[in-house]
Amino acid sequence: MYLVQKIKENANKTYSIKAIVDKYMSCIEEVINIPTLTVRFREAIRQKYLSKILDEIVMQSKVEFNYEEEIEE
């Protein structure tokens, strides 16, 4: 929860309008720190899902950054 509070404090410094800060904060679904991510990856390895998770991360990143691979012929 501390990370979310710090993000909100920085948003308040950057944007002086409460409605903008509220909209900005509503875009944050979840904050995952490195220790939590490590635990989740270890569990994914144990359940043999890590490669599927990594494929999904790559796909979502490409969508988020509007990245398209060029097709080689």
N, C-alpha and C positions, 0 to 999 in steps of 0.2 A: 504494500500500500504506500510505502514511502516513495517509491519511484513515481507513482501516479501523482502524488502530491507535489513532487518536484517539477514534474512536467506541467502541472497546472500553474504553479507559481511562475514558471518561465513563460507560459502562455499569457498570464496576466501582465507580465512585464512587457511582452511584445505587443499584445493587443489590448487596447484600453477599453474596448467595448465588451461588456459581459456576455452579450449574445454570441459574439464571435468566439470567445473563449469557451462557452458552453458547447457550441457547434464543433469546435476543434476537439474538445474532450470527448464528445459523443462518438467521434471517429475511432477512438482507441478501444479496441475490443478487449485486449488482454495484454498485460506486460509480463513477459517471461524473462527472468534473469538467467544468467549462465548456469548457476547450480541447479535450478529447476530444469533447464534444458538438458543438462547432462544426465539427470535422473531419468527424464523421459526418453532420451536416446538409448540409454542402457536398457530400459524396459523394452524398447522397440527392437533392440538387438536380440534380447532374450526371446521375444515372441516372433523373431524373424520377419519384422515389418520395416526395418530401417530403409532398405532400398526403395520401397514404395513411398515412404515418407519423404525421402530425399527427392525422388522424382516429382512428387507433388509440390515440394518447396521450389524446385527449379521451374516447374510449370507456372505456379502462381507468381513467381518473380518476373517471368517473361511477360505475363499478362499485366502486372502492375507497372512495368517499365516500358510497355508497348514494344517489346522486342520480337522481331520476326527473323528466323534463320533464312538465309538465302538457300534456295534449292540448287544443288549442283547437278548438272546434266552430263 
